[in-house]
Amino acid sequence: MTCVNLSEKYNVAVPRYTSYPSVPFWNNSIDVDKWKKVFAQQVDISNNGEGISLYIHLPFCESLCTYCGCNKKITTNHSVEEEYMQAIVKEWDLYKALMDDKPHDT
């Protein structure tokens, strides 16, 4: 396959990979109890194997990065971060309550 063919093949609009599933596949038909069960099962599988990965987005930046496509708040006022961090910890506690075991260190 030539470079021209590759550029034609991959020159298509696709969603940025910033979430999974990607936004076009979001809907409001989630069954919360089923989601909790699947989440717990998947954590058990991964945790007992290679471990789990965790990404926490901290949207507070002192200056704008030209490459960033994430949600962000440009500020030098670091006092706004505390409430956000408390919410992140509270959400993490909700996830931990669904896990049979603590995440393993790898």
N, C-alpha and C positions, 0 to 999 in steps of 0.2 A: 504494500500500500504506500503510495507516495505521500509526501507532505501536504500536497494540495488536497488529496482525498481525505487525509486526516483532519485538515482544517475545515473542510466542508462537513465532515461527519460530526465534529464536535462544536461547530459554530451554531449552536441552538440555545434558545433560552431555557434555563433550568433554575429551580429555586436554589438559593444559597443554602449550604448545609450549615445551618445554625441551630437546628432543632430536629428532633426525630420523633414522630414522623414529620416530614416537611409540611409547611403550612397548607399547601393545596389538599392534603389528606386529612386535615383537622375536621372534626364534626362534633356535634353535641349528643351523639348517641352512645356514649360510653356507659357501660354498666360498672358502677363504682365497686361493687363487691367482687365482680369478676376481675377487674383491674387489680385490686388489692391482692387477690389470690395469685394471679399471674405474676405480679411484681415480686411477691414473696418467693414463689417458685424459681423465678429467674435469678434472684439474688442468691438463693441457696445453691443453684447450679454453678453460677460464676464464682461465688465466694469460696466454694469448696474446690474450685479449679484454679483459675488464674487470678482470682480476686475481682473486685469491682472497681470501676473508674468513676470518679466524681468530678464534675465540672461546676464550679461556682463562678458566676459572672458578677464581677464588681463593676458597676456601670459609672463609677465616678472617676473622671479624668481631669487633670489640671489643664490639659491642652488637647486639641482635636488631632487625632491620627488620620492621615489621609487614606489609609487602607482599611480602617475600621468600618464594618457594616453593622455593628451591634448597637443595641439600645444603649444610650449613654447620656450622662449629664456632665457637662463641662463646668467645673467649679473648683475653686481653691478653698472653699468653705468645707473643711473636713468634718464639721459637726453634723452634717446631713447624713453621714455614713453610719452612725450608731444605730439609728432606728432600722435601717436596712439590714444591718448585720444581725440585729436581734430577730428580725423576721426570718432571716436565713436559718438561724439556729433553731427557731421554733419549727420551721418546715422540716429541717433535718430530723428533729425529734419525732415528727409524724412518720417519716420514712423509717426511722429506726424501730418504731413501735410495730411495724409490719414485718420486720426481719426476725427470723428465728435465732440467729447468731449475730454477734457484732461482726462488722467487716474485718477480714484478716489483713494484717500488714503484709505487703509483698516486697 
